[in-house]
Amino acid sequence: MVDVVVVGAGIMGSATAYALACEGCDVTLVEQFRVGHCHGSSHGRSRIVRLAYPEVEFVELAKESFAGWRELEREAGVGLLELNGLLELVDDPAQSSRDALDSAGAEYELLAAEAAWQRWPVSVPDGWTALFQPEAGIVRADLAHRAFVDRAQAHGARLQEDTRVDSLDELAAKAVVVTAGPWVSVFFPDLPVHTTRETVAYFKRDGDPLPSIVQLDPVTRGHAMYSLHDPVHGLKAGAHHAGARIGPDEEGGPDSALVERVAEWVARTYPDADPDPVAAEACMYTTTPDEHFILERRGRVVIGSACSGHGFKFAPAIGRRLAQMTADIL
Ligand SMILES: Cc1cc2nc3c(=O)[nH]c(=O)nc-3n(C[C@H](O)[C@H](O)[C@H](O)COP(=O)(O)OP(=O)(O)OC[C@H]3O[C@@H](n4cnc5c(N)ncnc54)[C@H](O)[C@@H]3O)c2cc1C
């Protein structure tokens, strides 16, 4: 009997297997497809990392995660964070992350649209404010995912790909971690999560990488549109929480109406990018009602559902927390 089976080798399962293996646990990471597949939530070349959040707890979790990414970079010998900052575009500065950043002692600048334009080729809507926060940018998602898996294996973890776990009862392990992403509700239908198929589009843009952008919806205060550097095409952009609800095994690709909406926003926002998309892809969000994460223990099982469309940046910290919860079972 192994100590721990981790079900699901997306970024959360991989980070958890790494943290467990570093602690000397005997761990097997099981994945129904192959690491890096494009049916879940973790594929792609980049994700936004940022300290800027309206909730202090997320600012602190992001700080801890930055340190975790740096450790992984050192251990794997690969650059993962590219920090070009973040522009949070808001109709009203009161909606920005400034209060939480103040509480966390993190620096930022508030810029009027014209002042932002003087620094970057980014068009901020008239009358809006751009909060610039330097500790942000992108994490090289595919490299980070690979690094967690490789380093977990280097510390003794086993990886079993092309293996679907049908029942947790069948697993001969002292503890089980379920990091099944959109499939978590197959195992736990009572969890308050729903799954959507989201669309991202890629645009050709040359020149130095710009800060990542999140544009807030003035009514909900949630993110509406976002963009970030893509190492191949130059720019990746999407509409947040805009996709249709689906089941995790439903086949389907990017939504052309959303690609069009994103392209219109890119045309308005980036005068130096080609507004014709060069590629688009789909990716799943697994979302809780308050967009926080589920880290929960049920007997010998630990559940890690950390998405709601913003989980990737926190993977080092989430992996450690899930590993700690698992260690308490052993
Ligand atoms: C379009 C998009 C943009 C995003 N942008 C950002 C961003 O900019 N910044 C950010 O921080 N976050 C972002 N996120 C969120 C982030 O990517 C997710 O929070 C994260 O990838 C979730 O990882 P996961 O490991 O929980 O899920 P997944 O990556 O889906 O991994 C779950 C894995 O479990 C496997 N699995 C499921 N069931 C079984 C089974 N029965 N047996 C074996 N294996 C199984 C699946 O095949 C899958 O590989 C974005 C997400 C999307 C979709």
The ligand as an ORCA input file, in Angstrom:
! r2SCAN-3c Opt
* xyz 0 1
  C      -8.987     30.103    -19.899
  C      -8.367     30.049    -18.530
  C      -7.578     31.099    -18.107
  C      -7.036     31.096    -16.832
  N      -6.234     32.127    -16.461
  C      -5.648     32.109    -15.252
  C      -4.709     33.116    -14.914
  O      -4.389     33.984    -15.727
  N      -4.145     33.076    -13.679
  C      -4.455     32.101    -12.776
  O      -3.924     32.145    -11.662
  N      -5.334     31.116    -13.081
  C      -5.915     31.090    -14.299
  N      -6.776     30.095    -14.653
  C      -7.148     29.073    -13.655
  C      -6.146     27.933    -13.565
  O      -5.684     27.565    -14.829
  C      -6.815     26.790    -12.817
  O      -7.130     27.265    -11.517
  C      -5.934     25.560    -12.684
  O      -5.389     25.180    -13.924
  C      -6.743     24.406    -12.075
  O      -5.918     23.269    -12.056
  P      -6.441     21.869    -11.554
  O      -5.228     21.030    -11.388
  O      -7.352     22.057    -10.393
  O      -7.387     21.315    -12.726
  P      -7.004     20.556    -14.081
  O      -5.898     21.217    -14.779
  O      -8.258     20.376    -14.858
  O      -6.473     19.170    -13.591
  C      -7.309     18.131    -13.169
  C      -6.727     16.851    -13.721
  O      -7.371     15.718    -13.156
  C      -7.465     14.733    -14.141
  N      -8.519     13.799    -13.746
  C      -9.814     14.115    -13.541
  N     -10.516     13.015    -13.180
  C      -9.622     11.992    -13.158
  C      -9.758     10.609    -12.874
  N     -10.937     10.061    -12.522
  N      -8.658      9.822    -12.948
  C      -7.453     10.363    -13.292
  N      -7.286     11.664    -13.587
  C      -8.354     12.477    -13.518
  C      -7.786     15.535    -15.383
  O      -7.549     14.825    -16.577
  C      -6.902     16.737    -15.221
  O      -5.639     16.558    -15.825
  C      -7.313     30.039    -15.942
  C      -8.081     28.955    -16.361
  C      -8.595     28.948    -17.653
  C      -9.423     27.774    -18.085
*
